[in-house]
Amino acid sequence: MRAHLARVDAVLVQALIAAALSFAHIHDIAMAAGQDGWKAWAYPISVDLLLVAAWRRLRSGAAKAAAWCWFVIALAASLGANIATAGLLDMTDVPAWLRILVAGWPAVAFLGGTLLAHSAPKTATDEISTELIEDQEGEPETTPETPAQPAAIEPTVSTLSVPVPTALVNHARKVAAEHRTRTGAPIDTPTLRARLGVPAPLAEAIAAQL
């Protein structure tokens, strides 16, 4: 236990040191580019917030391409400031292109943060619906045969049952297994319905197949 705490503490200390140094380097670059006062302190906060937003989107598992794009942009801004302040840049004579980059960074960070924080991720139900639509589009159309002497069909349990897509049943099994692993008890129908976001009759039909 103590060894584990020691490893955790070492990681936290290292993270704090890296964050503080990167924060200071971005501040120094902003100052050298003419952004003085509170504006120079706002730049490192903007970079760190964009990194956090991109990391959270990566952890959510949705829109990974966009999340990786903005994560690399924010990481490049942070690493670029660290490298530039290591003696590779004359802080008293900043080139014009760097001043342009620093001046345009707030708009870029605002765009990235807005897209990452306010774009709705694709849910599991949406993905299943998309798969079902693609499967249905791929199936050949068949014309039902008309009986010569149509007779009245009495409603049976099979005709009144709710059809459940196979993809939705497979997803429900994963949700049920996760629930059993976490709680140690089988999932009930109301919980299954809430997790899947489906109507009650469909949730009962799915629960009957689990």
Rosetta blueprint (number, residue, H / E / L):
1 M L
2 R H
3 A H
4 H H
5 L H
6 A H
7 R H
8 V H
9 D H
10 A H
11 V H
12 L H
13 V H
14 Q H
15 A H
16 L H
17 I H
18 A H
19 A H
20 A H
21 L H
22 S H
23 F H
24 A H
25 H H
26 I H
27 H H
28 D H
29 I H
30 A H
31 M H
32 A H
33 A L
34 G L
35 Q L
36 D L
37 G L
38 W H
39 K H
40 A H
41 W H
42 A H
43 Y H
44 P H
45 I H
46 S H
47 V H
48 D H
49 L H
50 L H
51 L H
52 V H
53 A H
54 A H
55 W H
56 R H
57 R H
58 L H
59 R H
60 S H
61 G L
62 A L
63 A L
64 K H
65 A H
66 A H
67 A H
68 W H
69 C H
70 W H
71 F H
72 V H
73 I H
74 A H
75 L H
76 A H
77 A H
78 S H
79 L H
80 G H
81 A H
82 N H
83 I H
84 A H
85 T H
86 A H
87 G H
88 L H
89 L L
90 D L
91 M L
92 T L
93 D L
94 V L
95 P L
96 A H
97 W H
98 L H
99 R H
100 I H
101 L H
102 V H
103 A H
104 G H
105 W H
106 P H
107 A H
108 V H
109 A H
110 F H
111 L H
112 G H
113 G H
114 T H
115 L H
116 L H
117 A H
118 H H
119 S L
120 A L
121 P L
122 K L
123 T L
124 A H
125 T H
126 D H
127 E H
128 I H
129 S H
130 T H
131 E H
132 L H
133 I H
134 E H
135 D H
136 Q H
137 E H
138 G H
139 E L
140 P L
141 E L
142 T L
143 T L
144 P L
145 E L
146 T L
147 P L
148 A L
149 Q L
150 P L
151 A L
152 A L
153 I L
154 E L
155 P L
156 T L
157 V H
158 S H
159 T H
160 L H
161 S L
162 V L
163 P L
164 V L
165 P L
166 T H
167 A H
168 L H
169 V H
170 N H
171 H H
172 A H
173 R H
174 K H
175 V H
176 A H
177 A H
178 E H
179 H H
180 R H
181 T H
182 R H
183 T H
184 G L
185 A L
186 P L
187 I L
188 D L
189 T H
190 P H
191 T H
192 L H
193 R H
194 A H
195 R H
196 L H
197 G L
198 V L
199 P L
200 A H
201 P H
202 L H
203 A H
204 E H
205 A H
206 I H
207 A H
208 A H
209 Q H
210 L L
